Structures are given as C-alpha cells and as structure tokens.
Amino acid sequence: MRIQLSPSEVQRYQRPVRGRGGFQTLLRRIARNIDSAGVLEITDNDLEKLIRYSFEYGQGGFQERTKRTARRARR
C-alpha cells in the first residue's frame, strides 16, 4: 500500500528512535520506506501492526507519531 504523508508526518517518522522493541523496529522500517516525495510504501503486515500498535497499546510518544497515519489507513 502507498500512503501520501503530510510534511509533519514525515518529520515525526524521521525523529530518532531509541530501544529495540516491536514498535521501535516498525518505526525504523517505516522511516526507511518513505520516499523523497513523502510517500510511504508499507506492506499489509506492517500496516496491520501500525494500526494495532497505534490504538491497542495505550498512549505514548510512539503512538502519537503514528495515529494520524493509522487513522487514514484504517478507512
């Protein structure tokens, strides 16, 4: 799937990620898959994780980075 990100979304995904958990790994993979035009190429598996991690695991800094993208992708 291809998702056009806003400049603010791109900026959020480009921030440093600390740690080695599942969400951190996903954020790094997402950041690597954003092209120069701000288009994210994401697999169905990673999209499912993005949505699940964004809404089912409480509130935090990582969730705030991803919720806007996850909401649009969920539609």
C-alpha positions as CSV (number, residue, x, y, z in Angstrom):
1,M,0.0,0.0,0.0
2,R,1.1,3.5,-0.7
3,I,0.2,6.4,1.7
4,Q,1.0,10.0,1.0
5,L,2.2,11.5,4.2
6,S,2.0,15.2,5.2
7,P,5.3,17.0,5.9
8,S,4.6,16.9,9.6
9,E,4.1,13.1,9.5
10,V,7.3,12.7,7.6
11,Q,9.1,14.8,10.2
12,R,7.6,12.7,13.0
13,Y,8.9,9.5,11.4
14,Q,12.3,10.9,10.9
15,R,12.9,11.6,14.6
16,P,15.4,9.3,16.4
17,V,14.0,6.0,17.7
18,R,15.6,4.6,20.9
19,G,15.1,1.0,22.0
20,R,14.7,-2.4,20.4
21,G,11.0,-3.4,20.8
22,G,8.5,-4.2,18.2
23,F,7.1,-0.7,17.8
24,Q,10.6,0.8,17.6
25,T,11.5,-1.7,14.9
26,L,8.4,-0.9,13.0
27,L,9.1,2.9,13.2
28,R,12.6,2.4,11.8
29,R,11.2,0.3,8.9
30,I,8.5,2.9,8.2
31,A,11.2,5.7,8.1
32,R,13.3,3.7,5.6
33,N,10.3,3.3,3.3
34,I,9.3,6.9,2.9
35,D,10.5,8.3,-0.4
36,S,11.6,11.9,-1.2
37,A,8.0,12.9,-2.1
38,G,6.7,11.8,1.3
39,V,5.1,8.6,0.1
40,L,5.2,5.6,2.4
41,E,5.3,2.2,0.8
42,I,4.1,-0.2,3.5
43,T,3.3,-3.9,3.4
44,D,-0.1,-5.3,4.6
45,N,1.7,-6.9,7.6
46,D,3.3,-3.7,8.7
47,L,0.1,-1.7,8.1
48,E,-1.8,-4.1,10.4
49,K,0.9,-3.6,13.0
50,L,0.9,0.2,12.6
51,I,-2.9,0.2,13.2
52,R,-2.8,-2.2,16.1
53,Y,0.2,-0.6,17.8
54,S,-1.3,2.9,17.4
55,F,-4.7,2.1,19.0
56,E,-4.4,-1.1,21.2
57,Y,-1.3,-0.4,23.3
58,G,-2.1,2.7,25.3
59,Q,-0.8,6.2,24.9
60,G,2.8,7.3,24.5
61,G,5.2,9.1,22.3
62,F,5.4,6.4,19.7
63,Q,1.6,6.2,19.4
64,E,1.4,10.0,18.9
65,R,3.8,9.7,15.9
66,T,1.7,7.1,14.2
67,K,-2.0,7.7,15.0
68,R,-2.7,10.2,12.2
69,T,-1.3,7.9,9.6
70,A,-3.1,4.9,11.1
71,R,-6.4,6.7,11.2
72,R,-6.2,7.4,7.5
73,A,-5.0,3.9,6.6
74,R,-7.8,2.3,8.6
75,R,-10.6,4.0,6.5
